[in-house]
Every structure is written in structure tokens, then in C-alpha cells.
């Protein structure tokens, strides 16, 4: 699969997913728990396969294809978390679901961060004088903002579990600082491009979806989240996943375009 086709395919999956969720919330589309949550896991699997196809198509021909592989593996881990969080999983209640999912999502998002970090380092090496140290201001602002949001909207909800309480705080202060920061750096390094903005929006939607998730799923600590609460979160979460997944394709497409120009010249 070439980069443009991945972008088209992932965008189509996102559009279809949003349309399905709206139909589900409105009552137009009805499905059993197995079908409904199975569709969600399948959507993640389809994006993973697209990333793998992107990697295999260009393996050995461009140095950036490892990004697609890292994202494919990372998203596969998040897919496991989606299964755990869904009604098909026997893991209950919601607090236990989120505790286990935090591990798989942590691994997945860490691999996203690794790919984004590697790209940032490659840009720094190619830039005379390196990149401006002022970009670390983003880290400080996000840390302050995340801690404030955690204490205001999450702390009281995760008090039902020590693992979830301390784990969510550390997760919020580390991965959910690193991911949007690195997406912002990519946006800046891409010279404020539309593609960079798309990735940045994805990097913002993913932690925001978790804020909605904790706020709507944890009250009462039910066995599983309500279908309505799940749908609200899924629209934001899968939207963020798809937008962030554009990163390897965008980088690869840019590299292939530059190489084609050099060959033509």
C-alpha cells in the first residue's frame, strides 16, 4: 500500500465509523454487544493491517518505513485494550477494565511516541544548529494542564482503585504529555503543514477521549460502560487514532516526493 492509499483508506474507515456511531446513538442502527464491540476491534485491526501493508510495500526502499511498523505494533496493543474495555471481555468492573487497558494502551502509545521521537531527532540532526529549545515550553504547559485536569475531573473517580489512581496519574503525566508534545513538534517541523495539523489534532483527541471516558464510565463503577457512553468515547478515540496514524504515511510520502524530485533533477 502506498502512503496516499493508507490516508484514503483510514479516512474512509473513520467516516464510516462516525456514521455508524451516530446511527447507533440515534437508534437507527441496532446491534448485539458482540457485533457492536466486534466492529470496533475490527476497525482497529483494519488500520493496523493498512500500516503493515504500508511498511511491507516500502520496506528497504526508504528509511522512514519503520515508523509504520512501530505504529502497526502499537495500534495492535491498543486493540487489545479495546477488547478488554468492551462488553465482550469478561474483565469486570469498569475500574478493572481500565486498569488492564492502561497497560496495553501504555505500550501502544509509547511505540507511537518512539516513532515520533525518532523523526524529531532526524529533523534535529538535519537542521543547522538543531531545533529551538523553546519547544520544551510545550512540555511544561501540557504537564501543568494535565495535572490540573486530573485533579479536577479524574481524581475522585479513580479513587475506587489504587492501581487506577496512581497509574492514571503517572500515565497522564508521562505518555499523555509526550504524545501531544511530539505531535506538536511534528507539526512545527513540517513547517505548519496541513498534514502536521492532522497529526496534532489526533494527538490531542486521544487524551481528550480518555477524559470523556473516565468522566462517563466510572461513576458507580458498573460492570461495563453503557453503550451510549462507549459510543461517545469511541468517536473521539477512534478519530484520534486514525488522525495520528497518518503520521508514517505523511512522512513517507514526503520522503518519496523529495527522492522523486532529486531523481528527476
Secondary structure, 3 states (H helix, E strand, C coil): CCHHHHHHHHHHHHHHHHHHHHHHHHCCCCCCHHHHHHHHHHHHHHHHHHHHHHHHHHCCCCCCCHHHHHHHHHHHHHHHHHHHHCCCCCCCCHHHHHHHHHHHHHHHHHHHHHHHHHHHHHHHHHCCCCCCHHHHHHHHHHHHHHHHHHHHHHCCCHHHCHHHHHHHHHHHHCHHHHHHHHHHHHHHHCCCCHHHHHHHHHHHHHHHHHHHHHHHHCCCCCCCCCHHHHHHHHHHHHHHHHHHCHHHHHHHHHHHHHHHHHHHC
